[in-house]
Amino acid sequence: MSELSKLPNIGKEIERQLIAVGISQPSELVKMGSKNAWLKIKAIDDSACINRLYALEGAILGMRWHDLPSDLKKDLKDFYILNK
């Protein structure tokens, strides 16, 4: 179990994908940001959905993605639509 899996929303599959794209520490995820991390994951897994993007943002903020503020979810959704 890595440090990544201790973050909210980061299960085995997302942890595996983060490591596969070169993110192995929470600080690396924070530095990269959820959008860039999601784009890297999307490059190796075309099925990466909006919930994965929400999960990454929630992990960075230390909260369950369901609790993200609605304005932040809207920003992420707009980004997802442009990049899916």
PDB file as gemmi writes it, atoms N, CA and C in Angstrom:
CRYST1    1.000    1.000    1.000  90.00  90.00  90.00 P 1                      
ATOM      1  N   MET A   1       0.849  -1.184   0.000  1.00  0.00           N  
ATOM      2  CA  MET A   1       0.000   0.000   0.000  1.00  0.00           C  
ATOM      3  C   MET A   1       0.892   1.243   0.000  1.00  0.00           C  
ATOM      4  N   SER A   2       0.651   2.124  -0.949  1.00  0.00           N  
ATOM      5  CA  SER A   2       1.440   3.346  -1.036  1.00  0.00           C  
ATOM      6  C   SER A   2       0.759   4.469  -0.275  1.00  0.00           C  
ATOM      7  N   GLU A   3       1.437   5.589  -0.202  1.00  0.00           N  
ATOM      8  CA  GLU A   3       0.869   6.782   0.423  1.00  0.00           C  
ATOM      9  C   GLU A   3      -0.362   7.261  -0.344  1.00  0.00           C  
ATOM     10  N   LEU A   4      -0.384   7.035  -1.644  1.00  0.00           N  
ATOM     11  CA  LEU A   4      -1.522   7.466  -2.453  1.00  0.00           C  
ATOM     12  C   LEU A   4      -2.824   6.849  -1.976  1.00  0.00           C  
ATOM     13  N   SER A   5      -2.775   5.576  -1.617  1.00  0.00           N  
ATOM     14  CA  SER A   5      -4.001   4.884  -1.232  1.00  0.00           C  
ATOM     15  C   SER A   5      -4.551   5.362   0.108  1.00  0.00           C  
ATOM     16  N   LYS A   6      -3.797   6.161   0.821  1.00  0.00           N  
ATOM     17  CA  LYS A   6      -4.291   6.735   2.072  1.00  0.00           C  
ATOM     18  C   LYS A   6      -5.136   7.979   1.832  1.00  0.00           C  
ATOM     19  N   LEU A   7      -5.095   8.492   0.594  1.00  0.00           N  
ATOM     20  CA  LEU A   7      -5.894   9.664   0.247  1.00  0.00           C  
ATOM     21  C   LEU A   7      -7.349   9.265   0.024  1.00  0.00           C  
ATOM     22  N   PRO A   8      -8.283  10.179   0.322  1.00  0.00           N  
ATOM     23  CA  PRO A   8      -9.687   9.865   0.015  1.00  0.00           C  
ATOM     24  C   PRO A   8      -9.851   9.615  -1.482  1.00  0.00           C  
ATOM     25  N   ASN A   9     -10.731   8.718  -1.826  1.00  0.00           N  
ATOM     26  CA  ASN A   9     -11.118   8.412  -3.212  1.00  0.00           C  
ATOM     27  C   ASN A   9     -10.104   7.587  -3.991  1.00  0.00           C  
ATOM     28  N   ILE A  10      -8.946   7.319  -3.438  1.00  0.00           N  
ATOM     29  CA  ILE A  10      -7.903   6.605  -4.182  1.00  0.00           C  
ATOM     30  C   ILE A  10      -7.911   5.129  -3.790  1.00  0.00           C  
ATOM     31  N   GLY A  11      -8.551   4.344  -4.650  1.00  0.00           N  
ATOM     32  CA  GLY A  11      -8.574   2.901  -4.464  1.00  0.00           C  
ATOM     33  C   GLY A  11      -7.429   2.265  -5.237  1.00  0.00           C  
ATOM     34  N   LYS A  12      -7.445   0.957  -5.286  1.00  0.00           N  
ATOM     35  CA  LYS A  12      -6.346   0.226  -5.936  1.00  0.00           C  
ATOM     36  C   LYS A  12      -6.177   0.582  -7.410  1.00  0.00           C  
ATOM     37  N   GLU A  13      -7.281   0.722  -8.137  1.00  0.00           N  
ATOM     38  CA  GLU A  13      -7.185   0.979  -9.577  1.00  0.00           C  
ATOM     39  C   GLU A  13      -6.642   2.375  -9.870  1.00  0.00           C  
ATOM     40  N   ILE A  14      -7.162   3.380  -9.196  1.00  0.00           N  
ATOM     41  CA  ILE A  14      -6.649   4.736  -9.434  1.00  0.00           C  
ATOM     42  C   ILE A  14      -5.198   4.828  -8.964  1.00  0.00           C  
ATOM     43  N   GLU A  15      -4.880   4.193  -7.859  1.00  0.00           N  
ATOM     44  CA  GLU A  15      -3.495   4.172  -7.387  1.00  0.00           C  
ATOM     45  C   GLU A  15      -2.584   3.548  -8.445  1.00  0.00           C  
ATOM     46  N   ARG A  16      -3.007   2.432  -9.012  1.00  0.00           N  
ATOM     47  CA  ARG A  16      -2.222   1.757 -10.042  1.00  0.00           C  
ATOM     48  C   ARG A  16      -2.025   2.677 -11.245  1.00  0.00           C  
ATOM     49  N   GLN A  17      -3.070   3.346 -11.644  1.00  0.00           N  
ATOM     50  CA  GLN A  17      -2.972   4.238 -12.790  1.00  0.00           C  
ATOM     51  C   GLN A  17      -2.074   5.437 -12.502  1.00  0.00           C  
ATOM     52  N   LEU A  18      -2.192   6.007 -11.329  1.00  0.00           N  
ATOM     53  CA  LEU A  18      -1.325   7.137 -10.974  1.00  0.00           C  
ATOM     54  C   LEU A  18       0.145   6.724 -11.025  1.00  0.00           C  
ATOM     55  N   ILE A  19       0.443   5.582 -10.461  1.00  0.00           N  
ATOM     56  CA  ILE A  19       1.822   5.095 -10.476  1.00  0.00           C  
ATOM     57  C   ILE A  19       2.270   4.847 -11.921  1.00  0.00           C  
ATOM     58  N   ALA A  20       1.378   4.309 -12.742  1.00  0.00           N  
ATOM     59  CA  ALA A  20       1.712   4.030 -14.147  1.00  0.00           C  
ATOM     60  C   ALA A  20       2.046   5.296 -14.928  1.00  0.00           C  
ATOM     61  N   VAL A  21       1.477   6.438 -14.512  1.00  0.00           N  
ATOM     62  CA  VAL A  21       1.758   7.696 -15.222  1.00  0.00           C  
ATOM     63  C   VAL A  21       2.814   8.537 -14.498  1.00  0.00           C  
ATOM     64  N   GLY A  22       3.488   7.933 -13.524  1.00  0.00           N  
ATOM     65  CA  GLY A  22       4.620   8.600 -12.885  1.00  0.00           C  
ATOM     66  C   GLY A  22       4.305   9.385 -11.636  1.00  0.00           C  
ATOM     67  N   ILE A  23       3.138   9.170 -11.061  1.00  0.00           N  
ATOM     68  CA  ILE A  23       2.755   9.850  -9.816  1.00  0.00           C  
ATOM     69  C   ILE A  23       2.732   8.807  -8.711  1.00  0.00           C  
ATOM     70  N   SER A  24       3.699   8.874  -7.814  1.00  0.00           N  
ATOM     71  CA  SER A  24       3.777   7.851  -6.771  1.00  0.00           C  
ATOM     72  C   SER A  24       3.635   8.406  -5.356  1.00  0.00           C  
ATOM     73  N   GLN A  25       3.555   9.711  -5.234  1.00  0.00           N  
ATOM     74  CA  GLN A  25       3.429  10.342  -3.920  1.00  0.00           C  
ATOM     75  C   GLN A  25       2.295  11.373  -3.950  1.00  0.00           C  
ATOM     76  N   PRO A  26       1.600  11.553  -2.832  1.00  0.00           N  
ATOM     77  CA  PRO A  26       0.554  12.572  -2.777  1.00  0.00           C  
ATOM     78  C   PRO A  26       1.047  13.957  -3.192  1.00  0.00           C  
ATOM     79  N   SER A  27       2.259  14.306  -2.798  1.00  0.00           N  
ATOM     80  CA  SER A  27       2.794  15.630  -3.146  1.00  0.00           C  
ATOM     81  C   SER A  27       2.932  15.794  -4.658  1.00  0.00           C  
ATOM     82  N   GLU A  28       3.219  14.710  -5.361  1.00  0.00           N  
ATOM     83  CA  GLU A  28       3.321  14.763  -6.819  1.00  0.00           C  
ATOM     84  C   GLU A  28       1.946  14.997  -7.449  1.00  0.00           C  
ATOM     85  N   LEU A  29       0.923  14.384  -6.870  1.00  0.00           N  
ATOM     86  CA  LEU A  29      -0.438  14.584  -7.354  1.00  0.00           C  
ATOM     87  C   LEU A  29      -0.859  16.034  -7.124  1.00  0.00           C  
ATOM     88  N   VAL A  30      -0.568  16.556  -5.954  1.00  0.00           N  
ATOM     89  CA  VAL A  30      -0.916  17.948  -5.639  1.00  0.00           C  
ATOM     90  C   VAL A  30      -0.218  18.889  -6.612  1.00  0.00           C  
ATOM     91  N   LYS A  31       1.065  18.668  -6.837  1.00  0.00           N  
ATOM     92  CA  LYS A  31       1.836  19.530  -7.722  1.00  0.00           C  
ATOM     93  C   LYS A  31       1.296  19.480  -9.156  1.00  0.00           C  
ATOM     94  N   MET A  32       0.931  18.293  -9.624  1.00  0.00           N  
ATOM     95  CA  MET A  32       0.445  18.144 -10.985  1.00  0.00           C  
ATOM     96  C   MET A  32      -0.974  18.678 -11.144  1.00  0.00           C  
ATOM     97  N   GLY A  33      -1.776  18.510 -10.130  1.00  0.00           N  
ATOM     98  CA  GLY A  33      -3.173  18.917 -10.201  1.00  0.00           C  
ATOM     99  C   GLY A  33      -4.049  17.831 -10.779  1.00  0.00           C  
ATOM    100  N   SER A  34      -5.312  17.893 -10.438  1.00  0.00           N  
ATOM    101  CA  SER A  34      -6.239  16.842 -10.855  1.00  0.00           C  
ATOM    102  C   SER A  34      -6.428  16.797 -12.364  1.00  0.00           C  
ATOM    103  N   LYS A  35      -6.499  17.947 -12.993  1.00  0.00           N  
ATOM    104  CA  LYS A  35      -6.754  17.974 -14.440  1.00  0.00           C  
ATOM    105  C   LYS A  35      -5.605  17.347 -15.223  1.00  0.00           C  
ATOM    106  N   ASN A  36      -4.389  17.724 -14.904  1.00  0.00           N  
ATOM    107  CA  ASN A  36      -3.240  17.151 -15.617  1.00  0.00           C  
ATOM    108  C   ASN A  36      -3.065  15.670 -15.302  1.00  0.00           C  
ATOM    109  N   ALA A  37      -3.300  15.294 -14.051  1.00  0.00           N  
ATOM    110  CA  ALA A  37      -3.210  13.875 -13.692  1.00  0.00           C  
ATOM    111  C   ALA A  37      -4.269  13.082 -14.446  1.00  0.00           C  
ATOM    112  N   TRP A  38      -5.475  13.623 -14.540  1.00  0.00           N  
ATOM    113  CA  TRP A  38      -6.545  12.944 -15.263  1.00  0.00           C  
ATOM    114  C   TRP A  38      -6.194  12.793 -16.744  1.00  0.00           C  
ATOM    115  N   LEU A  39      -5.630  13.842 -17.340  1.00  0.00           N  
ATOM    116  CA  LEU A  39      -5.225  13.750 -18.751  1.00  0.00           C  
ATOM    117  C   LEU A  39      -4.192  12.644 -18.962  1.00  0.00           C  
ATOM    118  N   LYS A  40      -3.265  12.508 -18.030  1.00  0.00           N  
ATOM    119  CA  LYS A  40      -2.259  11.442 -18.136  1.00  0.00           C  
ATOM    120  C   LYS A  40      -2.924  10.068 -18.023  1.00  0.00           C  
ATOM    121  N   ILE A  41      -3.852   9.936 -17.085  1.00  0.00           N  
ATOM    122  CA  ILE A  41      -4.571   8.670 -16.932  1.00  0.00           C  
ATOM    123  C   ILE A  41      -5.410   8.400 -18.178  1.00  0.00           C  
ATOM    124  N   LYS A  42      -6.073   9.410 -18.687  1.00  0.00           N  
ATOM    125  CA  LYS A  42      -6.903   9.249 -19.898  1.00  0.00           C  
ATOM    126  C   LYS A  42      -6.065   8.754 -21.075  1.00  0.00           C  
ATOM    127  N   ALA A  43      -4.800   9.160 -21.125  1.00  0.00           N  
ATOM    128  CA  ALA A  43      -3.911   8.728 -22.206  1.00  0.00           C  
ATOM    129  C   ALA A  43      -3.647   7.222 -22.169  1.00  0.00           C  
ATOM    130  N   ILE A  44      -3.742   6.607 -20.988  1.00  0.00           N  
ATOM    131  CA  ILE A  44      -3.507   5.166 -20.875  1.00  0.00           C  
ATOM    132  C   ILE A  44      -4.802   4.374 -20.673  1.00  0.00           C  
ATOM    133  N   ASP A  45      -5.900   5.082 -20.380  1.00  0.00           N  
ATOM    134  CA  ASP A  45      -7.188   4.426 -20.145  1.00  0.00           C  
ATOM    135  C   ASP A  45      -8.294   5.325 -20.681  1.00  0.00           C  
ATOM    136  N   ASP A  46      -8.714   5.052 -21.886  1.00  0.00           N  
ATOM    137  CA  ASP A  46      -9.716   5.888 -22.534  1.00  0.00           C  
ATOM    138  C   ASP A  46     -11.059   5.879 -21.809  1.00  0.00           C  
ATOM    139  N   SER A  47     -11.247   4.954 -20.890  1.00  0.00           N  
ATOM    140  CA  SER A  47     -12.515   4.904 -20.157  1.00  0.00           C  
ATOM    141  C   SER A  47     -12.512   5.807 -18.923  1.00  0.00           C  
ATOM    142  N   ALA A  48     -11.442   6.564 -18.698  1.00  0.00           N  
ATOM    143  CA  ALA A  48     -11.379   7.462 -17.536  1.00  0.00           C  
ATOM    144  C   ALA A  48     -12.548   8.443 -17.602  1.00  0.00           C  
ATOM    145  N   CYS A  49     -13.396   8.395 -16.589  1.00  0.00           N  
ATOM    146  CA  CYS A  49     -14.633   9.175 -16.619  1.00  0.00           C  
ATOM    147  C   CYS A  49     -14.527  10.403 -15.718  1.00  0.00           C  
ATOM    148  N   ILE A  50     -15.604  11.152 -15.709  1.00  0.00           N  
ATOM    149  CA  ILE A  50     -15.631  12.371 -14.903  1.00  0.00           C  
ATOM    150  C   ILE A  50     -15.499  12.057 -13.414  1.00  0.00           C  
ATOM    151  N   ASN A  51     -16.030  10.923 -12.984  1.00  0.00           N  
ATOM    152  CA  ASN A  51     -15.914  10.575 -11.568  1.00  0.00           C  
ATOM    153  C   ASN A  51     -14.452  10.383 -11.156  1.00  0.00           C  
ATOM    154  N   ARG A  52     -13.627   9.923 -12.083  1.00  0.00           N  
ATOM    155  CA  ARG A  52     -12.205   9.782 -11.791  1.00  0.00           C  
ATOM    156  C   ARG A  52     -11.571  11.170 -11.605  1.00  0.00           C  
ATOM    157  N   LEU A  53     -11.970  12.115 -12.426  1.00  0.00           N  
ATOM    158  CA  LEU A  53     -11.486  13.488 -12.291  1.00  0.00           C  
ATOM    159  C   LEU A  53     -11.931  14.071 -10.950  1.00  0.00           C  
ATOM    160  N   TYR A  54     -13.190  13.877 -10.607  1.00  0.00           N  
ATOM    161  CA  TYR A  54     -13.684  14.335  -9.303  1.00  0.00           C  
ATOM    162  C   TYR A  54     -12.906  13.670  -8.168  1.00  0.00           C  
ATOM    163  N   ALA A  55     -12.657  12.379  -8.306  1.00  0.00           N  
ATOM    164  CA  ALA A  55     -11.927  11.642  -7.269  1.00  0.00           C  
ATOM    165  C   ALA A  55     -10.527  12.213  -7.058  1.00  0.00           C  
ATOM    166  N   LEU A  56      -9.853  12.538  -8.152  1.00  0.00           N  
ATOM    167  CA  LEU A  56      -8.502  13.102  -8.040  1.00  0.00           C  
ATOM    168  C   LEU A  56      -8.534  14.458  -7.344  1.00  0.00           C  
ATOM    169  N   GLU A  57      -9.488  15.285  -7.703  1.00  0.00           N  
ATOM    170  CA  GLU A  57      -9.600  16.602  -7.058  1.00  0.00           C  
ATOM    171  C   GLU A  57      -9.918  16.441  -5.574  1.00  0.00           C  
ATOM    172  N   GLY A  58     -10.827  15.545  -5.266  1.00  0.00           N  
ATOM    173  CA  GLY A  58     -11.157  15.287  -3.863  1.00  0.00           C  
ATOM    174  C   GLY A  58      -9.958  14.781  -3.078  1.00  0.00           C  
ATOM    175  N   ALA A  59      -9.162  13.923  -3.701  1.00  0.00           N  
ATOM    176  CA  ALA A  59      -7.957  13.411  -3.046  1.00  0.00           C  
ATOM    177  C   ALA A  59      -7.001  14.553  -2.727  1.00  0.00           C  
ATOM    178  N   ILE A  60      -6.844  15.464  -3.666  1.00  0.00           N  
ATOM    179  CA  ILE A  60      -5.957  16.613  -3.451  1.00  0.00           C  
ATOM    180  C   ILE A  60      -6.463  17.480  -2.305  1.00  0.00           C  
ATOM    181  N   LEU A  61      -7.780  17.657  -2.242  1.00  0.00           N  
ATOM    182  CA  LEU A  61      -8.373  18.516  -1.214  1.00  0.00           C  
ATOM    183  C   LEU A  61      -8.626  17.790   0.109  1.00  0.00           C  
ATOM    184  N   GLY A  62      -8.432  16.467   0.112  1.00  0.00           N  
ATOM    185  CA  GLY A  62      -8.623  15.695   1.342  1.00  0.00           C  
ATOM    186  C   GLY A  62     -10.075  15.439   1.687  1.00  0.00           C  
ATOM    187  N   MET A  63     -10.918  15.303   0.653  1.00  0.00           N  
ATOM    188  CA  MET A  63     -12.346  15.056   0.901  1.00  0.00           C  
ATOM    189  C   MET A  63     -12.913  14.058  -0.096  1.00  0.00           C  
ATOM    190  N   ARG A  64     -14.018  13.460   0.274  1.00  0.00           N  
ATOM    191  CA  ARG A  64     -14.727  12.587  -0.650  1.00  0.00           C  
ATOM    192  C   ARG A  64     -15.200  13.428  -1.828  1.00  0.00           C  
ATOM    193  N   TRP A  65     -15.147  12.873  -3.025  1.00  0.00           N  
ATOM    194  CA  TRP A  65     -15.500  13.672  -4.194  1.00  0.00           C  
ATOM    195  C   TRP A  65     -16.960  14.095  -4.188  1.00  0.00           C  
ATOM    196  N   HIS A  66     -17.806  13.344  -3.511  1.00  0.00           N  
ATOM    197  CA  HIS A  66     -19.229  13.701  -3.429  1.00  0.00           C  
ATOM    198  C   HIS A  66     -19.429  15.041  -2.727  1.00  0.00           C  
ATOM    199  N   ASP A  67     -18.463  15.431  -1.904  1.00  0.00           N  
ATOM    200  CA  ASP A  67     -18.571  16.654  -1.111  1.00  0.00           C  
ATOM    201  C   ASP A  67     -17.918  17.871  -1.767  1.00  0.00           C  
ATOM    202  N   LEU A  68     -17.416  17.722  -2.987  1.00  0.00           N  
ATOM    203  CA  LEU A  68     -16.812  18.862  -3.666  1.00  0.00           C  
ATOM    204  C   LEU A  68     -17.862  19.951  -3.860  1.00  0.00           C  
ATOM    205  N   PRO A  69     -17.468  21.208  -3.702  1.00  0.00           N  
ATOM    206  CA  PRO A  69     -18.425  22.304  -3.935  1.00  0.00           C  
ATOM    207  C   PRO A  69     -18.954  22.274  -5.369  1.00  0.00           C  
ATOM    208  N   SER A  70     -20.195  22.675  -5.541  1.00  0.00           N  
ATOM    209  CA  SER A  70     -20.830  22.589  -6.859  1.00  0.00           C  
ATOM    210  C   SER A  70     -20.118  23.442  -7.908  1.00  0.00           C  
ATOM    211  N   ASP A  71     -19.575  24.594  -7.520  1.00  0.00           N  
ATOM    212  CA  ASP A  71     -18.867  25.419  -8.510  1.00  0.00           C  
ATOM    213  C   ASP A  71     -17.589  24.730  -8.981  1.00  0.00           C  
ATOM    214  N   LEU A  72     -16.926  24.014  -8.088  1.00  0.00           N  
ATOM    215  CA  LEU A  72     -15.728  23.267  -8.465  1.00  0.00           C  
ATOM    216  C   LEU A  72     -16.106  22.093  -9.367  1.00  0.00           C  
ATOM    217  N   LYS A  73     -17.186  21.404  -9.038  1.00  0.00           N  
ATOM    218  CA  LYS A  73     -17.650  20.309  -9.893  1.00  0.00           C  
ATOM    219  C   LYS A  73     -17.991  20.825 -11.292  1.00  0.00           C  
ATOM    220  N   LYS A  74     -18.597  22.000 -11.369  1.00  0.00           N  
ATOM    221  CA  LYS A  74     -18.931  22.572 -12.675  1.00  0.00           C  
ATOM    222  C   LYS A  74     -17.667  22.863 -13.471  1.00  0.00           C  
ATOM    223  N   ASP A  75     -16.663  23.434 -12.819  1.00  0.00           N  
ATOM    224  CA  ASP A  75     -15.390  23.711 -13.496  1.00  0.00           C  
ATOM    225  C   ASP A  75     -14.768  22.416 -14.010  1.00  0.00           C  
ATOM    226  N   LEU A  76     -14.761  21.391 -13.187  1.00  0.00           N  
ATOM    227  CA  LEU A  76     -14.194  20.108 -13.595  1.00  0.00           C  
ATOM    228  C   LEU A  76     -15.010  19.480 -14.727  1.00  0.00           C  
ATOM    229  N   LYS A  77     -16.330  19.616 -14.644  1.00  0.00           N  
ATOM    230  CA  LYS A  77     -17.190  19.057 -15.697  1.00  0.00           C  
ATOM    231  C   LYS A  77     -16.925  19.765 -17.028  1.00  0.00           C  
ATOM    232  N   ASP A  78     -16.795  21.082 -16.996  1.00  0.00           N  
ATOM    233  CA  ASP A  78     -16.483  21.829 -18.220  1.00  0.00           C  
ATOM    234  C   ASP A  78     -15.157  21.360 -18.819  1.00  0.00           C  
ATOM    235  N   PHE A  79     -14.163  21.154 -17.964  1.00  0.00           N  
ATOM    236  CA  PHE A  79     -12.866  20.658 -18.407  1.00  0.00           C  
ATOM    237  C   PHE A  79     -13.004  19.257 -19.028  1.00  0.00           C  
ATOM    238  N   TYR A  80     -13.757  18.408 -18.355  1.00  0.00           N  
ATOM    239  CA  TYR A  80     -13.971  17.036 -18.837  1.00  0.00           C  
ATOM    240  C   TYR A  80     -14.621  17.041 -20.220  1.00  0.00           C  
ATOM    241  N   ILE A  81     -15.652  17.847 -20.391  1.00  0.00           N  
ATOM    242  CA  ILE A  81     -16.357  17.897 -21.673  1.00  0.00           C  
ATOM    243  C   ILE A  81     -15.407  18.327 -22.796  1.00  0.00           C  
ATOM    244  N   LEU A  82     -14.536  19.269 -22.510  1.00  0.00           N  
ATOM    245  CA  LEU A  82     -13.583  19.730 -23.522  1.00  0.00           C  
ATOM    246  C   LEU A  82     -12.503  18.709 -23.853  1.00  0.00           C  
ATOM    247  N   ASN A  83     -12.262  17.782 -22.930  1.00  0.00           N  
ATOM    248  CA  ASN A  83     -11.126  16.866 -23.078  1.00  0.00           C  
ATOM    249  C   ASN A  83     -11.495  15.390 -23.185  1.00  0.00           C  
ATOM    250  N   LYS A  84     -12.772  15.058 -23.235  1.00  0.00           N  
ATOM    251  CA  LYS A  84     -13.129  13.637 -23.297  1.00  0.00           C  
ATOM    252  C   LYS A  84     -12.970  13.050 -24.663  1.00  0.00           C  
TER     253      LYS A  84                                                      
END                                                                             
